Amino acid sequence: NVTTQSGGMTCSTTETLPYAEGLESGFGAWTNLSGDDLDWTRRTGSTPSSSTGPSSASEGSYYMYVEASSPNYPSKTTRIESPCFDLSGETAATFSFKYHMYGSNMGTLTLEATTDDNNWSSVWSLSGNQGNSWQSASVNMDSYAGGTVKLRFVGTTGSSYRGDMAVDDISFSAGGTTNVTLTLTFDN
């Protein structure tokens, strides 16, 4: 049931907002791409290498991660692609996820977006050791509102096995982030 969007993007699955994926029963509608160096894998508990990776999932029991042990370094790349997201009825949208990037030889995690399957743009990227805890990312996707977008996580390993990176608790919601200024006037 493959559809082609305006702009030539091919969608095997199209999701509407709100969208959530916790990776509990597989990758959901996310697909490991061919032509890269290795695949994202699902795991529960700790990654097999010491001094890197998470010890458990951020949400639920499972997460997806890049195993950086030999022969998966240095600078090996893995890509996993999302379903298409229909933002045609939206004026603002936010893509959120948890990431874990712990290890002395951490590489780079990038989130890319496309509207035509050919031109991918980096919308979020982070490199290096971020500490031994799950962190949160919220990516403003307002520029893609009104159309259809596809995303992919690109992981690039560092210079040794201490570079396992992980992603969990993925969500895509309508609306953006709002900054609020609160002014308090004390009465006494």
Secondary structure, 3 states (H helix, E strand, C coil): CCEECCCCCEECCEECCCEEECCCCCCCCCEECCCCCCCCEEEECCCCCCCCCCCCCCCCCEEEEECCCCCCCCCCEEEEEEEEEECCCCCCEEEEEEEEECCCCCCEEEEEEECCCCCCEEEEEEECCCCCCCEEEEEECHHHCCCEEEEEEEEECCCCCCCCEEEEEEEEEECCCCCCCCCCCCCC
